[in-house]
Amino acid sequence: MKDKNNTSITWEDFEKVELHIGTIIEVMDFPEAIKPAYKLIIDFGKEIGIKKSSAQITGLYTKDSLLNKQVIAVTNFPPKQIGNFMSEVLVTGFKQQNGEVILSVPDKPCENGLRLM
């Protein structure tokens, strides 16, 4: 059954989205955010480098549980100002009906910077 919100895209459209693996190397509270969130510092390897992201994932994840976790993020969105913080990448996840987000993660360790294909 097709989701009524789905819109078809071409393969070329999909190829424009750069999804890369990175390791969270620092997690900070983000009290200035309107909705509860963390500030994440993520290592995407030599080519992409260290990037920042804001993530509304405080309901299911503690700061300690996020440290050294690998995540999949969109790395080619333009930076977005969120309060006093500039978010450079979008960490991906699955939003449940209750609004909580389950992060998209690899099932085995990967080299930072690898692109999702």
Rosetta blueprint (number, residue, H / E / L):
1 M L
2 K L
3 D L
4 K L
5 N L
6 N L
7 T L
8 S L
9 I L
10 T L
11 W H
12 E H
13 D H
14 F H
15 E H
16 K H
17 V L
18 E L
19 L E
20 H E
21 I E
22 G E
23 T E
24 I E
25 I E
26 E E
27 V E
28 M E
29 D E
30 F L
31 P L
32 E L
33 A L
34 I L
35 K L
36 P L
37 A L
38 Y E
39 K E
40 L E
41 I E
42 I E
43 D E
44 F L
45 G H
46 K H
47 E H
48 I H
49 G L
50 I E
51 K E
52 K E
53 S E
54 S E
55 A E
56 Q L
57 I L
58 T L
59 G L
60 L L
61 Y L
62 T L
63 K H
64 D H
65 S H
66 L H
67 L L
68 N L
69 K L
70 Q E
71 V E
72 I E
73 A E
74 V E
75 T L
76 N L
77 F L
78 P L
79 P L
80 K E
81 Q E
82 I E
83 G L
84 N L
85 F E
86 M E
87 S E
88 E L
89 V L
90 L E
91 V E
92 T L
93 G E
94 F E
95 K E
96 Q L
97 Q L
98 N L
99 G L
100 E L
101 V E
102 I E
103 L E
104 S L
105 V L
106 P L
107 D L
108 K L
109 P L
110 C L
111 E L
112 N L
113 G L
114 L L
115 R E
116 L L
117 M L
